[in-house]
Amino acid sequence: MKNVTPIPNTLFDKYLPELKPSETHVLLTIFRQTVGWIDHRTGGRKQRDWITNSQFQRKTGLSDKTVTQAIDSLIERQLIKVTDEYENVLYSPAQRRGKVRLYYQPHLKKTVKNPLT
C-alpha cells in the first residue's frame, strides 16, 4: 500500500502507555522516515534513514535538547537503533557525538519486515 506508514500494533498495545509524548513524537517520526517510504531500488520499505536533529526538531516541534533526551531514552528502551554510515550500532551519546551521519531505525522487539501481512 502506498501513502501508508505501517506501525506495529505492539507500539500501541505495549509501549504507547509508557512513552513520554516527546518519545512518541520522535519514534513516530522514525517510523515515518523509514517504513513510511518505499525504497525504489528494492521495492521494499526502508529499514533505516539518515535523520538530523534539525529534521527531528522541524517534524516534531521539539527542542534540540528534548529530541536528544527522547533518542537516548528510546535507545535505552531498545525501541530504536542508531547506527553510523557503516552500520555500527551507536549506543551512547558519546559514541554518536561528532558523527557526520546518524541513521535511525525502529527496533521494537519484533523486527518490522512486512507489517501489513
PyMOL commands that set and color helices and strands:
alter all, ss='L'
color gray80, all
select helices_A, chain A and resi 9-15+21-33+53-60+64-76+93-96
alter helices_A, ss='H'
color red, helices_A
select strands_A, chain A and resi 49-50+80-83+103-106
alter strands_A, ss='S'
color yellow, strands_A
deselect
rebuild
show_as cartoon
